[in-house]
């Protein structure tokens, strides 16, 4: 299996080993566009792998901070109290770049930039670039994807 993430289409497609489409999801990538530099707030391009899967078994809307479940569940009240927070919910697929100098090592390291595919609050608009660099998905979609992929799955991010 492998994943292709299209920035222009704002979609994530999971392919089987024969190239057939297993699943396709609407996503939200960076409002700042594409880029690999640290602190750019951009979604990195190129070939990556899923380095870690975090949150197996967590209930939908579980809040993660620093890749750890806080014990809280995202609610409209919490969202109103923290309107500018970048909510990382439900599951995390932590990406690691595979192309030295493009998205791996130095000032362009995807893993050191903490770029994830993760769940987001219900009502978050998909199909529109609006994240801080990560790839946002609907909670039900990230749960489904999480259960279909393994650590080491290739993720190719294209414009």
TIROTOR-226389 format. One line per 2 residues: their letters; for each residue x, y, z of N, C-alpha, C, O. Coordinates in Angstrom, 3 decimals, decimal comma. Example, Ala and Ser with C-alpha at 12.3 -4.5 7.8 and 13.67 -1.06 7.14 Angstrom:
// residues 2
as = 13,190 -5,690 7,800 12,300 -4,500 7,800 13,200 -3,300 7,800 14,236 -3,319 8,465; 12,850 -2,250 7,080 13,670 -1,060 7,140 12,900 0,030 7,870 13,409 1,138 8,039 $
This chain:
// residues 159
xx = 0,838 -1,190 0,000 0,000 0,000 0,000 0,874 1,242 0,000 2,005 1,233 0,486; 0,318 2,315 -0,560 0,962 3,615 -0,464 -0,100 4,704 -0,556 -1,217 4,483 -1,024 $
xx = 0,291 5,882 -0,093 -0,610 7,035 -0,060 -0,082 8,089 -1,008 1,119 8,356 -1,055; -0,994 8,691 -1,766 -0,662 9,891 -2,530 -1,547 11,015 -2,013 -2,769 10,889 -1,938 $
xx = -0,899 12,107 -1,661 -1,601 13,270 -1,144 -1,458 14,402 -2,150 -0,345 14,847 -2,429; -2,570 14,867 -2,692 -2,566 15,928 -3,695 -2,911 17,264 -3,050 -4,004 17,451 -2,516 $
xx = -1,954 18,191 -3,111 -2,184 19,536 -2,571 -3,242 20,258 -3,402 -4,148 20,876 -2,843; -3,139 20,189 -4,724 -4,077 20,927 -5,579 -5,508 20,420 -5,432 -6,454 21,206 -5,484 $
xx = -5,673 19,111 -5,249 -7,018 18,539 -5,101 -7,477 18,468 -3,650 -8,657 18,243 -3,380; -6,528 18,663 -2,696 -6,838 18,523 -1,266 -7,461 17,151 -0,999 -8,486 17,033 -0,327 $
xx = -6,803 16,108 -1,550 -7,265 14,740 -1,341 -6,102 13,848 -0,934 -4,946 14,106 -1,271; -6,436 12,799 -0,204 -5,504 11,750 0,176 -6,072 10,454 -0,375 -7,209 10,087 -0,076 $
xx = -5,270 9,758 -1,187 -5,714 8,517 -1,799 -4,816 7,379 -1,332 -3,590 7,467 -1,413; -5,436 6,313 -0,844 -4,722 5,116 -0,433 -4,838 4,096 -1,556 -5,937 3,726 -1,971 $
xx = -3,667 3,644 -2,046 -3,611 2,662 -3,115 -3,191 1,311 -2,562 -2,390 1,237 -1,629; -3,734 0,234 -3,140 -3,291 -1,104 -2,761 -2,001 -1,434 -3,506 -1,508 -0,618 -4,285 $
xx = -1,461 -2,613 -3,275 -0,176 -2,995 -3,873 -0,235 -3,182 -5,383 0,808 -3,270 -6,030; -1,428 -3,246 -5,954 -1,587 -3,382 -7,402 -1,916 -2,043 -8,057 -2,118 -1,978 -9,269 $
xx = -1,971 -0,978 -7,261 -2,264 0,348 -7,802 -3,734 0,711 -7,805 -4,108 1,785 -8,278; -4,574 -0,170 -7,283 -5,996 0,135 -7,195 -6,293 1,042 -6,011 -5,589 1,004 -5,002 $
xx = -7,328 1,853 -6,134 -7,715 2,770 -5,062 -8,463 2,000 -3,983 -9,501 1,390 -4,237; -7,911 2,043 -2,766 -8,543 1,418 -1,612 -9,483 2,401 -0,923 -10,569 2,026 -0,480 $
xx = -9,058 3,667 -0,834 -9,870 4,695 -0,173 -9,398 6,062 -0,651 -8,245 6,237 -1,045; -10,311 7,020 -0,609 -9,974 8,402 -0,981 -10,692 9,326 -0,012 -11,878 9,152 0,267 $
xx = -9,953 10,320 0,501 -10,487 11,219 1,521 -10,219 12,670 1,142 -9,214 12,983 0,504; -11,116 13,535 1,539 -10,908 14,972 1,448 -10,079 15,401 2,659 -10,329 14,944 3,775 $
xx = -9,092 16,280 2,443 -8,200 16,723 3,509 -8,049 18,239 3,471 -8,591 18,915 2,597; -7,303 18,751 4,434 -6,925 20,158 4,461 -5,433 20,242 4,743 -4,964 19,764 5,776 $
xx = -4,682 20,854 3,820 -3,247 21,036 3,997 -2,980 22,495 4,379 -3,913 23,230 4,706; -1,723 22,913 4,339 -1,308 24,207 4,881 -1,876 25,420 4,152 -1,879 25,492 2,923 $
xx = -2,356 26,367 4,950 -2,800 27,655 4,413 -1,638 28,389 3,749 -1,840 29,162 2,812; -0,418 28,146 4,237 0,773 28,797 3,677 1,281 28,120 2,410 2,288 28,552 1,851 $
xx = 0,611 27,075 1,947 1,028 26,383 0,732 2,057 25,307 0,997 2,110 24,735 2,086; 2,880 25,034 -0,011 3,858 23,964 0,084 5,238 24,524 0,389 5,588 25,632 -0,018 $
xx = 6,002 23,734 1,109 7,366 24,109 1,441 7,901 23,173 2,498 7,139 22,591 3,270; 9,196 23,029 2,531 9,814 22,053 3,417 10,619 22,676 4,554 11,096 21,953 5,429 $
xx = 10,780 23,996 4,563 11,637 24,617 5,567 10,991 24,683 6,937 9,783 24,875 7,073; 11,830 24,519 7,947 11,411 24,618 9,340 10,739 25,968 9,582 11,166 26,990 9,043 $
xx = 9,690 25,962 10,394 8,941 27,159 10,781 8,230 27,864 9,627 7,815 29,014 9,770; 8,087 27,193 8,491 7,415 27,809 7,338 5,895 27,736 7,439 5,189 28,523 6,807 $
xx = 5,394 26,795 8,230 3,951 26,592 8,293 3,399 26,007 7,004 2,200 26,106 6,740; 4,266 25,395 6,194 3,884 24,818 4,909 3,831 23,295 4,993 4,421 22,683 5,884 $
xx = 3,110 22,700 4,044 3,074 21,250 3,915 4,233 20,830 3,019 4,384 21,361 1,919; 5,057 19,881 3,475 6,224 19,471 2,693 5,856 18,570 1,517 4,938 17,754 1,604 $
xx = 6,582 18,733 0,428 6,399 17,883 -0,746 7,351 16,694 -0,697 8,270 16,652 0,121; 7,117 15,730 -1,583 8,046 14,635 -1,780 7,629 13,332 -1,127 6,494 13,150 -0,688 $
xx = 8,611 12,430 -1,085 8,388 11,073 -0,589 8,660 11,010 0,906 9,705 11,451 1,384; 7,706 10,457 1,629 7,769 10,298 3,080 7,373 8,869 3,435 6,945 8,094 2,579 $
xx = 7,523 8,540 4,705 6,934 7,312 5,242 6,192 7,672 6,526 6,448 8,703 7,147; 5,275 6,800 6,901 4,656 6,923 8,218 5,670 6,376 9,211 5,956 5,179 9,213 $
xx = 6,213 7,245 10,055 7,245 6,875 11,027 6,621 6,306 12,301 7,193 5,419 12,934; 5,434 6,824 12,676 4,776 6,367 13,901 3,270 6,523 13,767 2,772 7,444 13,120 $
xx = 2,559 5,593 14,402 1,103 5,655 14,525 0,800 5,879 15,999 1,222 5,101 16,855; 0,066 6,945 16,287 -0,185 7,336 17,674 -1,692 7,469 17,894 -2,400 8,078 17,091 $
xx = -2,166 6,888 18,993 -3,567 7,066 19,379 -4,464 5,870 19,145 -5,685 6,000 19,222; -3,894 4,705 18,862 -4,726 3,513 18,639 -5,686 3,325 19,799 -5,284 3,347 20,962 $
xx = -6,950 3,140 19,477 -7,960 2,887 20,496 -8,525 4,121 21,173 -9,470 4,013 21,955; -7,970 5,289 20,892 -8,506 6,518 21,497 -9,896 6,812 20,938 -10,181 6,537 19,773 $
xx = -10,748 7,369 21,777 -12,083 7,717 21,305 -11,991 8,925 20,380 -11,084 9,745 20,524; -12,923 9,045 19,429 -12,920 10,221 18,557 -12,937 11,515 19,378 -13,580 11,600 20,424 $
xx = -12,221 12,503 18,879 -12,090 13,823 19,501 -11,151 13,853 20,707 -11,096 14,858 21,417; -10,402 12,749 20,953 -9,357 12,791 21,976 -8,357 13,868 21,585 -7,931 13,932 20,432 $
xx = -7,981 14,711 22,536 -7,034 15,795 22,287 -5,611 15,306 22,539 -5,324 14,676 23,557; -4,723 15,611 21,583 -3,304 15,295 21,708 -2,493 16,586 21,773 -2,727 17,520 21,007 $
xx = -1,545 16,623 22,690 -0,577 17,715 22,786 0,788 17,048 22,914 0,990 16,198 23,780; 1,717 17,433 22,055 3,027 16,795 22,084 2,944 15,294 21,860 3,720 14,528 22,431 $
xx = 1,997 14,877 21,024 1,776 13,472 20,672 1,285 12,619 21,834 1,339 11,391 21,766; 0,814 13,246 22,882 0,279 12,531 24,050 -1,181 12,918 24,254 -1,545 14,091 24,173 $
xx = -2,008 11,909 24,518 -3,412 12,180 24,837 -3,473 12,930 26,161 -2,832 12,539 27,136; -4,251 14,013 26,187 -4,339 14,842 27,396 -5,374 14,319 28,379 -5,409 14,748 29,533 $
xx = -6,218 13,394 27,928 -7,322 12,930 28,760 -8,586 13,736 28,516 -9,638 13,441 29,083; -8,481 14,754 27,670 -9,628 15,608 27,345 -10,238 15,189 26,012 -9,576 14,590 25,165 $
xx = -11,512 15,518 25,850 -12,232 15,324 24,602 -12,593 16,708 24,078 -13,092 17,550 24,825; -12,343 16,937 22,807 -12,637 18,236 22,195 -14,146 18,470 22,165 -14,913 17,640 21,677 $
xx = -14,546 19,616 22,698 -15,955 20,017 22,711 -16,072 21,431 22,147 -15,071 22,134 22,017; -17,275 21,840 21,816 -17,482 23,200 21,317 -17,113 24,224 22,384 -16,663 25,322 22,059 $
xx = -17,300 23,875 23,653 -16,930 24,790 24,742 -15,416 24,991 24,801 -14,946 26,120 24,947; -14,651 23,904 24,690 -13,188 24,020 24,673 -12,719 24,806 23,457 -11,808 25,628 23,553 $
xx = -13,348 24,550 22,310 -12,963 25,272 21,097 -13,249 26,766 21,238 -12,475 27,591 20,753; -14,341 27,117 21,891 -14,667 28,529 22,108 -13,685 29,174 23,078 -13,344 30,349 22,938 $
xx = -13,233 28,403 24,061 -12,275 28,929 25,045 -10,884 29,124 24,453 -10,125 29,979 24,910; -10,548 28,329 23,431 -9,227 28,400 22,793 -9,400 28,501 21,273 -9,077 27,558 20,551 $
xx = -9,906 29,639 20,785 -10,272 29,748 19,370 -9,101 29,663 18,387 -9,320 29,333 17,221; -7,894 29,942 18,805 -6,747 29,935 17,892 -5,896 28,678 17,986 -4,846 28,587 17,350 $
xx = -6,342 27,714 18,772 -5,569 26,490 18,954 -5,635 25,616 17,703 -6,680 25,520 17,061; -4,520 24,984 17,363 -4,474 24,030 16,258 -4,764 22,654 16,842 -3,865 22,009 17,381 $
xx = -5,993 22,205 16,741 -6,452 20,979 17,385 -5,926 19,747 16,667 -6,114 19,598 15,460; -5,273 18,876 17,401 -4,788 17,595 16,897 -5,571 16,530 17,652 -5,399 16,345 18,857 $
xx = -6,434 15,835 16,916 -7,417 14,958 17,543 -7,370 13,523 17,004 -6,915 13,271 15,888; -7,848 12,611 17,821 -8,273 11,243 17,489 -7,141 10,275 17,165 -6,997 9,264 17,853 $
xx = -6,329 10,547 16,138 -5,203 9,706 15,733 -4,145 10,597 15,093 -4,446 11,672 14,572; -2,888 10,123 15,143 -1,769 10,819 14,504 -0,973 9,812 13,692 -0,602 8,749 14,189 $
xx = -0,716 10,159 12,440 0,249 9,451 11,605 1,406 10,433 11,415 1,277 11,412 10,681; 2,534 10,169 12,076 3,689 11,074 12,082 4,549 10,750 10,863 4,980 9,610 10,684 $
xx = 4,796 11,754 10,031 5,539 11,561 8,791 7,030 11,826 8,962 7,441 12,650 9,780; 7,827 11,116 8,177 9,269 11,310 8,121 9,679 11,375 6,660 9,336 10,489 5,877 $
xx = 10,412 12,420 6,288 10,877 12,570 4,913 11,897 11,516 4,538 12,615 10,997 5,392; 11,955 11,206 3,256 12,892 10,207 2,742 13,920 10,802 1,767 14,797 10,087 1,283 $
xx = 13,814 12,116 1,477 14,684 12,733 0,479 15,620 13,733 1,160 15,220 14,847 1,500; 16,879 13,312 1,354 17,871 14,143 2,035 18,021 15,473 1,302 18,205 15,517 0,085 $
xx = 17,935 16,561 2,081 18,060 17,900 1,525 16,753 18,486 1,033 16,656 19,697 0,833; 15,743 17,647 0,833 14,426 18,121 0,395 13,431 18,099 1,544 12,752 19,092 1,802 $
xx = 13,345 16,952 2,243 12,399 16,823 3,360 12,977 15,983 4,489 12,252 15,523 5,372; 14,295 15,788 4,450 14,969 14,991 5,481 16,288 15,651 5,857 17,061 16,077 4,998 $
xx = 16,524 15,724 7,169 17,741 16,283 7,762 17,806 17,810 7,587 17,074 18,397 6,791; 18,697 18,416 8,348 18,905 19,858 8,275 17,664 20,674 8,567 16,868 20,327 9,439 $
xx = 17,506 21,754 7,836 16,426 22,725 8,042 15,118 22,326 7,349 14,156 23,094 7,340; 15,088 21,119 6,767 13,908 20,695 6,011 13,356 19,356 6,486 12,635 18,696 5,737 $
xx = 13,668 18,943 7,691 13,300 17,615 8,166 11,831 17,535 8,593 11,428 18,129 9,593; 11,051 16,797 7,822 9,611 16,667 8,076 9,324 16,145 9,482 8,433 16,654 10,160 $
xx = 10,060 15,150 9,917 9,796 14,578 11,249 10,113 15,595 12,343 9,338 15,745 13,288; 11,236 16,292 12,227 11,599 17,307 13,224 10,652 18,499 13,191 10,565 19,251 14,162 $
xx = 9,943 18,676 12,083 8,925 19,734 11,972 7,584 19,289 12,565 6,648 20,083 12,659; 7,497 18,018 12,963 6,262 17,466 13,544 5,091 17,581 12,567 4,026 18,099 12,903 $
xx = 5,318 17,089 11,360 4,258 17,077 10,351 3,504 15,762 10,470 4,087 14,681 10,378; 2,185 15,875 10,678 1,319 14,721 10,887 0,165 14,718 9,887 -0,162 15,732 9,270 $
xx = -0,430 13,550 9,755 -1,789 13,409 9,252 -2,602 13,146 10,509 -2,320 12,191 11,234; -3,606 13,975 10,781 -4,327 13,851 12,058 -5,786 14,257 11,940 -6,199 14,890 10,969 $
xx = -6,551 13,880 12,946 -7,954 14,258 13,020 -8,104 15,706 13,424 -7,184 16,319 13,966; -9,292 16,247 13,148 -9,582 17,650 13,445 -11,019 17,785 13,946 -11,820 16,861 13,804 $
xx = -11,341 18,938 14,533 -12,687 19,097 15,087 -13,789 18,918 14,037 -13,626 19,266 12,868; -14,906 18,365 14,495 -16,067 18,258 13,613 -16,398 19,659 13,111 -16,355 20,626 13,872 $
xx = -16,720 19,759 11,857 -17,039 21,060 11,279 -15,843 21,734 10,624 -16,011 22,742 9,938; -14,625 21,196 10,819 -13,464 21,751 10,133 -13,644 21,529 8,640 -13,918 20,413 8,198 $
xx = -13,492 22,585 7,874 -13,697 22,488 6,434 -12,568 21,696 5,771 -11,390 21,986 5,976; -12,938 20,710 4,989 -11,980 19,927 4,217 -12,051 20,388 2,762 -13,014 21,034 2,350 $
xx = -11,024 20,049 1,996 -10,990 20,451 0,596 -10,475 21,864 0,402 -10,497 22,400 -0,706; -10,007 22,470 1,501 -9,505 23,841 1,476 -8,241 23,898 2,327 -8,224 23,395 3,451 $
xx = -7,191 24,505 1,800 -5,937 24,630 2,539 -6,128 25,593 3,707 -6,441 26,767 3,507; -5,935 25,084 4,941 -6,133 25,957 6,105 -5,347 25,518 7,338 -5,495 26,113 8,405 $
xx = -4,502 24,472 7,206 -3,764 23,987 8,372 -2,493 24,800 8,593 -2,197 25,740 7,855; -1,749 24,413 9,628 -0,468 25,058 9,951 0,709 24,277 9,381 1,855 24,534 9,750 $
xx = 0,441 23,323 8,484 1,488 22,513 7,864 1,136 21,046 7,806 1,536 20,335 6,884; 0,380 20,592 8,802 -0,039 19,188 8,837 -1,144 18,932 7,814 -1,592 19,834 7,107 $
xx = -1,561 17,681 7,764 -2,677 17,272 6,912 -3,834 16,929 7,842 -3,774 15,957 8,595; -4,872 17,726 7,780 -6,051 17,506 8,622 -7,039 16,593 7,901 -7,210 16,658 6,684 $
xx = -7,680 15,744 8,697 -8,725 14,857 8,184 -9,920 14,869 9,137 -9,799 15,251 10,301; -11,061 14,449 8,628 -12,212 14,227 9,494 -11,877 13,075 10,436 -11,128 12,172 10,064 $
xx = -12,419 13,096 11,639 -12,098 12,068 12,639 -12,430 10,658 12,156 -11,614 9,751 12,321; -13,599 10,455 11,569 -13,956 9,118 11,083 -12,989 8,662 9,996 -12,663 7,478 9,910 $
xx = -12,532 9,595 9,169 -11,611 9,254 8,085 -10,228 8,880 8,614 -9,621 7,928 8,124; -9,720 9,614 9,607 -8,390 9,280 10,141 -8,432 7,936 10,873 -7,456 7,187 10,831 $
xx = -9,531 7,621 11,536 -9,667 6,317 12,188 -9,622 5,216 11,132 -8,918 4,221 11,304; -10,366 5,388 10,047 -10,389 4,381 8,982 -9,007 4,225 8,352 -8,533 3,103 8,170 $
xx = -8,356 5,342 8,016 -7,025 5,287 7,410 -6,013 4,657 8,356 -5,221 3,809 7,946; -6,036 5,066 9,614 -5,125 4,552 10,636 -5,167 3,027 10,685 -4,133 2,370 10,809 $
xx = -6,376 2,475 10,587 -6,544 1,028 10,673 -6,096 0,301 9,405 -5,885 -0,911 9,432; -5,947 1,030 8,291 -5,565 0,420 7,019 -4,067 0,449 6,738 -3,575 -0,344 5,934 $
xx = -3,331 1,356 7,391 -1,907 1,535 7,074 -1,023 1,033 8,204 -1,470 0,845 9,335; 0,234 0,822 7,869 1,227 0,375 8,832 2,352 1,399 8,921 2,514 2,225 8,022 $
xx = 3,122 1,350 9,990 4,354 2,122 10,070 5,221 1,684 8,884 5,354 0,489 8,617; 5,801 2,640 8,183 6,624 2,350 7,011 5,888 2,557 5,695 6,513 2,540 4,634 $
xx = 4,563 2,753 5,742 3,805 3,015 4,524 4,336 4,285 3,858 4,556 5,296 4,524; 4,540 4,227 2,540 5,003 5,378 1,777 3,883 6,393 1,613 2,737 6,036 1,341 $
xx = 4,233 7,672 1,785 3,316 8,787 1,581 4,002 9,763 0,633 5,033 10,343 0,974; 3,434 9,946 -0,553 3,998 10,876 -1,527 3,090 12,100 -1,564 1,892 11,992 -1,825 $
xx = 3,675 13,260 -1,301 2,920 14,512 -1,301 3,304 15,281 -2,561 4,469 15,623 -2,765; 2,297 15,550 -3,410 2,518 16,213 -4,689 1,682 17,484 -4,766 0,649 17,619 -4,110 $
x = 2,170 18,419 -5,599 1,396 19,661 -5,787 0,162 19,362 -6,614 -0,629 20,264 -6,891 $
